[in-house]
Amino acid sequence: MRGFFKLCFLVYFFLLALYSAELDWEINSEIGLEIKEFHKKEAYANQKNTYSSFIKSEIFIDFKNDIEFLMEPYFRYDHHDKNRSLFNFKEHNFTYYYNDIQVKAGISEVFWGITESKNLVNIINVKDVADGDQKAKLGQSLLAFSNYSEKYGSLDIYYLPFFKNSSQIGQTGRLRLSKVLENYDIVYEGGAGSKVPSWAIKWENSFGMLDFSLQGFRGNSRESSTIAKLENLQLKYFQGYERISQLGTYIQLISGPIIYKLEAIKRNGQKNAKNIRENFYSYTLGMEYLINNLFENKWDLTSFIEYHNDDRNNDSTDIFQNDLFLATRLNFNDTDGTEFLTSITLDTDGGGNTSTLELSSRITDNIRVTGSYNAYWSVNEKDILYSFRRDNYFLINITNYF
């Protein structure tokens, strides 16, 4: 029934935009198929390959009186793992503009960060764990106030009234941890709760070639812990969320073709791998280097090097707790938008490494095909990546834009 009302709401605004001469409107959609073929025998019983399809639309309406509406529904269906199937609004909001002030109300996806491999400061939205992409997020209910000053920079304040727990990979899914987390009976601790509001603030300014930002967050953790409970004499594992505080910053300095980057946080109250709440520091230090007109062609080659550190060390719940990330992205700058990416992450403690090769290009004006190979290797059984030790896979993603 709830899905029916959401559909009616979508159709209503579509018709409103279509028949009203007072509005400007635009609709863009994409539909796709994603195939993940794992060529090694599964580590846990009944795990299967991933065959999923998705559809996403973006509906934009400009009311011509400083008010805009944006809706972005997203539906994913997995043919083996029902836990991966998902309906979510990435965006569903109204925005009001007045001079340098912006007020947004509804559901939105907010991105903070500057580094390539991971964004420590990006804390507004909950992870879409079942997606498989480390950066995938779910839409967040919010009321946001933003003000921009040419002299003092931009200030964003967020009130987050409701909390939506993360998606999870099911028993039959791959790329999951050894313990399958249930999607019900969420456990909240330390004052957290689904209807307990969270708050966030961000200030950012530029000083010549230097970009600087400070952020603060107080509310429900955006990363779940694992809570074991007996249910009908069977041990099951559930998602747990704690009330946390986080201070963060990022600094970016542009010097010719080189960009120096730093993201750092201090978080209080998050559970570690031993399920003990603690305070910790974490940072990512990196550099990006761009070469134009490679081999006297119009190609661009961008190289990345980043170092991740988490002072919880082996008690960290992050796969990047003491790791070196190296990557190159080759942009052919052709009409098909062809890109080639290669990356490797090395655990300096010897815990486990990852690598990726990816090629992406359009085969028609509307269809883009992405193929990649993703590997986990030299994995120590004490490392978080041990759960993925047999999850090397080929990925094909076909997306039709219309």
C-alpha positions as CSV (number, residue, x, y, z in Angstrom):
1,M,0.0,0.0,0.0
2,R,2.8,2.4,0.9
3,G,4.5,1.7,-2.5
4,F,1.1,2.5,-4.2
5,F,0.9,5.9,-2.6
6,K,4.5,6.7,-3.5
7,L,3.7,5.8,-7.1
8,C,0.6,8.0,-7.1
9,F,2.7,10.9,-5.7
10,L,5.2,10.5,-8.5
11,V,2.5,10.4,-11.2
12,Y,0.8,13.5,-9.7
13,F,3.9,15.7,-10.0
14,F,4.6,14.3,-13.5
15,L,1.2,15.4,-14.7
16,L,1.4,18.7,-12.9
17,A,4.6,19.5,-14.7
18,L,3.3,18.2,-18.0
19,Y,0.2,20.3,-18.2
20,S,1.1,23.5,-16.4
21,A,2.6,26.3,-18.5
22,E,4.0,27.9,-15.3
23,L,6.5,25.2,-14.8
24,D,9.8,24.0,-16.3
25,W,10.3,20.3,-15.9
26,E,12.7,17.6,-17.0
27,I,12.7,13.8,-16.6
28,N,15.8,11.6,-17.1
29,S,15.8,7.8,-16.4
30,E,18.1,4.9,-16.6
31,I,17.6,1.2,-16.5
32,G,20.3,-1.4,-16.1
33,L,21.5,-4.9,-15.6
34,E,24.4,-5.9,-13.4
35,I,26.0,-9.3,-13.4
36,K,28.7,-10.5,-10.9
37,E,30.3,-13.8,-11.8
38,F,32.4,-15.3,-8.9
39,H,34.8,-17.8,-10.4
40,K,35.9,-19.3,-7.0
41,K,33.8,-21.7,-4.9
42,E,31.8,-19.8,-2.2
43,A,33.3,-19.4,1.3
44,Y,29.8,-19.9,2.9
45,A,27.0,-22.4,2.1
46,N,24.4,-21.5,-0.5
47,Q,26.1,-18.3,-1.7
48,K,25.3,-17.5,-5.4
49,N,26.3,-15.2,-8.2
50,T,24.7,-11.8,-8.3
51,Y,22.2,-11.0,-11.1
52,S,20.4,-7.8,-10.5
53,S,18.5,-5.2,-12.4
54,F,17.7,-1.6,-11.5
55,I,15.7,1.4,-12.7
56,K,16.2,5.0,-11.6
57,S,14.5,8.2,-12.6
58,E,15.2,11.9,-12.0
59,I,12.2,14.2,-12.1
60,F,13.0,17.9,-11.8
61,I,10.4,20.7,-11.6
62,D,11.2,24.4,-11.5
63,F,8.2,26.4,-10.2
64,K,9.8,29.7,-11.4
65,N,9.2,31.4,-8.0
66,D,12.5,30.3,-6.4
67,I,11.2,26.9,-5.5
68,E,12.4,23.6,-7.1
69,F,11.3,20.0,-6.7
70,L,13.5,17.0,-7.2
71,M,12.5,13.4,-7.1
72,E,14.8,10.4,-7.7
73,P,13.2,7.0,-7.0
74,Y,15.5,4.0,-7.3
75,F,14.5,0.3,-7.5
76,R,16.9,-2.6,-7.5
77,Y,15.9,-6.3,-7.8
78,D,18.3,-9.1,-7.1
79,H,17.4,-12.4,-8.7
80,H,18.9,-14.6,-5.9
81,D,19.3,-12.5,-2.8
82,K,16.0,-10.9,-1.8
83,N,17.8,-8.8,0.9
84,R,19.5,-6.9,-2.0
85,S,16.2,-5.9,-3.5
86,L,15.5,-2.3,-2.6
87,F,13.2,0.6,-3.2
88,N,14.6,3.9,-2.1
89,F,14.2,7.6,-2.8
90,K,17.7,9.0,-3.4
91,E,16.1,12.5,-3.7
92,H,12.6,13.6,-2.8
93,N,12.7,17.3,-1.8
94,F,11.7,20.9,-2.2
95,T,14.4,23.6,-2.3
96,Y,13.7,27.3,-1.7
97,Y,16.2,29.9,-2.8
98,Y,16.4,33.5,-1.5
99,N,19.5,35.5,-2.4
100,D,22.5,33.5,-0.9
101,I,20.2,31.4,1.3
102,Q,18.9,27.9,0.4
103,V,16.4,25.8,2.4
104,K,15.8,22.2,1.5
105,A,13.2,19.9,3.0
106,G,12.5,16.2,2.2
107,I,14.9,13.4,1.4
108,S,18.3,14.0,-0.1
109,E,21.7,12.5,-0.7
110,V,24.5,14.7,0.7
111,F,28.1,14.2,-0.3
112,W,31.1,15.5,1.8
113,G,34.7,14.7,0.9
114,I,37.6,15.1,-1.5
115,T,39.6,11.8,-1.5
116,E,39.2,9.1,-4.1
117,S,39.1,5.8,-2.3
118,K,37.1,6.6,0.8
119,N,35.4,9.6,2.3
120,L,35.7,9.6,6.1
121,V,33.8,12.8,6.6
122,N,30.8,11.7,4.5
123,I,28.4,11.0,7.3
124,I,24.9,12.4,6.5
125,N,23.6,9.3,4.7
126,V,23.6,5.7,5.7
127,K,25.5,3.2,3.5
128,D,23.7,1.0,1.0
129,V,25.8,-2.0,2.0
130,A,23.9,-4.4,-0.3
131,D,24.9,-2.3,-3.4
132,G,28.5,-3.6,-3.2
133,D,29.9,-0.1,-3.9
134,Q,31.7,1.3,-0.8
135,K,30.4,4.8,-1.6
136,A,26.7,3.9,-2.3
137,K,24.2,5.6,0.1
138,L,20.5,5.6,0.9
139,G,18.4,8.8,0.9
140,Q,18.2,10.7,4.2
141,S,15.2,12.7,5.6
142,L,16.4,16.2,6.4
143,L,15.7,19.9,6.8
144,A,18.8,21.8,5.6
145,F,19.7,25.4,5.7
146,S,22.6,26.8,3.6
147,N,24.1,30.2,3.3
148,Y,26.9,31.3,1.0
149,S,29.1,34.4,1.5
150,E,31.8,35.3,-0.9
151,K,33.9,36.5,2.0
152,Y,33.2,33.9,4.7
153,G,32.4,30.8,2.6
154,S,29.5,28.5,2.9
155,L,27.7,27.3,6.0
156,D,25.3,24.3,6.0
157,I,23.2,23.2,8.9
158,Y,21.2,19.9,8.8
159,Y,18.4,18.6,11.0
160,L,17.9,14.8,10.4
161,P,14.6,13.8,12.1
162,F,14.4,10.1,11.2
163,F,16.9,7.3,10.9
164,K,16.8,4.5,8.3
165,N,19.0,1.5,8.9
166,S,21.4,0.2,6.3
167,S,20.6,-2.4,3.7
168,Q,22.2,-5.8,4.2
169,I,23.3,-8.7,2.0
170,G,21.4,-11.9,2.7
171,Q,22.4,-15.6,3.4
172,T,22.6,-16.4,-0.3
173,G,24.5,-13.2,-1.3
174,R,28.2,-12.9,-1.9
175,L,30.5,-10.0,-0.8
176,R,29.1,-10.4,2.7
177,L,30.6,-10.8,6.1
178,S,30.7,-14.3,7.7
179,K,27.8,-13.3,10.0
180,V,24.6,-12.4,8.2
181,L,22.9,-9.4,9.7
182,E,19.1,-9.4,9.9
183,N,17.0,-6.5,8.7
184,Y,14.6,-6.4,11.7
185,D,14.8,-5.9,15.5
186,I,17.4,-3.1,15.1
187,V,19.3,-2.5,18.4
188,Y,19.9,1.1,19.5
189,E,22.3,2.1,22.3
190,G,23.6,5.2,24.0
191,G,20.5,7.2,23.3
192,A,20.2,6.3,19.6
193,G,16.8,5.5,18.0
194,S,14.9,5.5,14.7
195,K,13.0,8.6,15.7
196,V,15.8,10.3,17.7
197,P,17.0,13.2,15.5
198,S,20.6,13.8,14.4
199,W,22.3,17.1,13.7
200,A,25.2,18.1,11.4
201,I,27.0,21.3,10.4
202,K,29.6,22.1,7.8
203,W,31.6,25.2,7.0
204,E,33.7,25.5,3.9
205,N,35.8,28.3,2.3
206,S,38.5,28.7,-0.3
207,F,41.7,30.7,0.1
208,G,43.3,31.0,-3.3
209,M,44.3,27.4,-4.2
210,L,43.4,26.1,-0.8
211,D,40.0,24.6,0.1
212,F,39.3,24.1,3.8
213,S,36.3,22.7,5.6
214,L,35.2,21.8,9.1
215,Q,32.2,19.5,10.0
216,G,30.4,18.4,13.1
217,F,27.9,15.6,13.6
218,R,25.9,14.4,16.6
219,G,23.4,11.5,16.2
220,N,22.9,7.9,15.3
221,S,26.0,6.1,13.8
222,R,25.8,5.6,10.1
223,E,27.8,2.3,10.4
224,S,26.2,-0.7,12.0
225,S,27.7,-2.9,14.7
226,T,26.9,-6.6,15.1
227,I,24.7,-7.7,18.0
228,A,24.2,-11.4,18.7
229,K,20.9,-12.6,20.2
230,L,19.2,-15.9,20.7
231,E,15.9,-16.2,18.8
232,N,13.9,-19.5,19.2
233,L,17.1,-21.2,20.5
234,Q,18.9,-20.1,17.3
235,L,21.8,-17.6,17.5
236,K,21.2,-14.7,15.1
237,Y,23.0,-11.4,14.4
238,F,21.3,-8.0,14.3
239,Q,22.3,-4.5,13.3
240,G,23.2,-2.2,16.2
241,Y,23.6,1.6,16.1
242,E,25.1,3.8,18.8
243,R,24.8,7.6,19.5
244,I,28.0,9.1,18.3
245,S,29.8,12.5,17.9
246,Q,32.1,13.3,15.1
247,L,34.4,16.2,14.3
248,G,35.9,16.2,10.8
249,T,37.9,18.3,8.4
250,Y,39.2,18.2,4.9
251,I,41.9,20.3,3.2
252,Q,42.7,20.4,-0.5
253,L,45.7,22.3,-2.0
254,I,46.0,22.7,-5.8
255,S,49.5,23.2,-7.1
256,G,49.6,23.1,-10.9
257,P,48.8,19.5,-12.0
258,I,49.1,18.2,-8.4
259,I,46.3,18.2,-5.8
260,Y,47.2,17.5,-2.2
261,K,44.4,16.1,0.0
262,L,43.6,15.4,3.6
263,E,40.5,14.0,5.3
264,A,40.5,13.5,9.0
265,I,37.9,12.7,11.8
266,K,37.6,12.2,15.5
267,R,34.7,10.0,16.4
268,N,33.3,9.3,19.9
269,G,31.1,6.4,20.9
270,Q,31.4,4.1,17.9
271,K,31.7,0.3,18.6
272,N,34.9,-1.4,17.5
273,A,35.4,-4.9,16.2
274,K,35.2,-6.2,19.7
275,N,31.8,-4.5,20.2
276,I,33.3,-2.0,22.7
277,R,32.4,1.7,22.4
278,E,35.4,3.8,22.1
279,N,36.8,7.1,20.8
280,F,39.2,7.1,17.8
281,Y,41.0,9.2,15.2
282,S,41.2,8.3,11.5
283,Y,42.6,10.1,8.5
284,T,43.3,9.8,4.8
285,L,46.3,11.6,3.2
286,G,46.6,11.7,-0.5
287,M,47.8,13.2,-3.7
288,E,46.3,13.4,-7.2
289,Y,48.4,14.1,-10.3
290,L,47.0,14.9,-13.8
291,I,48.8,14.5,-17.1
292,N,47.1,16.1,-20.1
293,N,47.6,15.2,-23.8
294,L,49.2,11.8,-23.0
295,F,51.3,10.5,-25.9
296,E,50.4,13.6,-27.9
297,N,46.8,12.5,-27.9
298,K,43.8,14.1,-26.2
299,W,44.0,11.5,-23.5
300,D,44.1,12.5,-19.8
301,L,45.9,10.3,-17.2
302,T,45.1,10.9,-13.5
303,S,47.2,9.1,-10.8
304,F,46.2,8.8,-7.2
305,I,48.1,7.8,-4.1
306,E,46.4,7.7,-0.7
307,Y,47.3,6.4,2.8
308,H,44.6,5.4,5.3
309,N,45.1,5.2,9.1
310,D,42.8,4.3,11.9
311,D,44.2,4.4,15.4
312,R,42.0,1.4,16.5
313,N,44.4,-0.8,14.4
314,N,43.2,-4.4,14.4
315,D,40.1,-3.4,16.4
316,S,38.9,-1.2,13.5
317,T,35.7,-2.1,11.7
318,D,37.1,-0.3,8.6
319,I,38.8,-2.4,5.9
320,F,41.2,0.6,5.3
321,Q,42.8,0.9,8.8
322,N,46.5,1.0,7.7
323,D,46.4,0.8,4.0
324,L,48.0,2.3,0.9
325,F,45.8,3.0,-2.2
326,L,47.3,3.4,-5.7
327,A,45.2,4.1,-8.8
328,T,45.3,5.5,-12.3
329,R,42.4,6.6,-14.5
330,L,42.8,7.0,-18.2
331,N,40.2,9.2,-19.9
332,F,40.3,8.9,-23.7
333,N,38.1,12.0,-24.1
334,D,36.4,10.4,-27.1
335,T,32.7,10.7,-28.1
336,D,32.0,7.4,-26.3
337,G,33.3,8.6,-23.0
338,T,35.8,5.7,-22.7
339,E,37.6,5.4,-19.4
340,F,40.0,2.8,-18.0
341,L,40.7,2.5,-14.3
342,T,43.1,0.4,-12.4
343,S,43.6,0.4,-8.6
344,I,45.2,-1.6,-5.8
345,T,44.9,-1.3,-2.0
346,L,47.8,-2.7,0.0
347,D,47.5,-3.5,3.7
348,T,50.8,-2.4,5.3
349,D,50.1,-4.8,8.2
350,G,49.8,-7.8,5.8
351,G,46.1,-8.3,6.5
352,G,44.7,-8.3,3.0
353,N,44.8,-6.6,-0.4
354,T,42.4,-5.6,-3.1
355,S,42.7,-4.7,-6.8
356,T,40.4,-3.6,-9.6
357,L,40.6,-3.3,-13.4
358,E,37.7,-1.5,-15.0
359,L,36.8,-0.4,-18.6
360,S,33.8,1.7,-19.4
361,S,32.4,3.1,-22.6
362,R,29.2,3.9,-24.5
363,I,28.3,1.4,-27.3
364,T,25.4,3.6,-28.5
365,D,24.3,7.2,-27.7
366,N,22.1,5.8,-24.8
367,I,23.8,2.6,-23.7
368,R,27.0,2.4,-21.5
369,V,28.7,-0.8,-20.8
370,T,31.2,-1.3,-17.8
371,G,33.3,-4.3,-17.3
372,S,35.6,-5.0,-14.4
373,Y,37.6,-7.6,-12.5
374,N,37.8,-7.2,-8.7
375,A,40.1,-9.3,-6.5
376,Y,40.9,-9.9,-2.8
377,W,44.3,-11.5,-2.2
378,S,46.9,-12.4,0.5
379,V,44.1,-12.1,3.1
380,N,44.9,-12.9,6.7
381,E,42.2,-14.7,8.7
382,K,42.3,-12.0,11.3
383,D,41.5,-9.3,8.8
384,I,37.9,-8.1,7.9
385,L,38.6,-9.0,4.3
386,Y,38.9,-12.6,5.2
387,S,35.1,-12.9,4.7
388,F,35.7,-12.0,1.0
389,R,38.7,-14.3,0.5
390,R,36.9,-16.3,-2.2
391,D,34.9,-13.4,-3.7
392,N,37.0,-12.5,-6.7
393,Y,34.5,-11.6,-9.4
394,F,33.9,-10.3,-13.0
395,L,31.3,-7.6,-13.3
396,I,29.3,-6.4,-16.3
397,N,27.0,-3.5,-16.0
398,I,24.8,-2.4,-18.9
399,T,22.9,0.8,-18.5
400,N,20.4,2.4,-20.9
401,Y,19.8,6.1,-20.4
402,F,16.5,7.6,-21.7
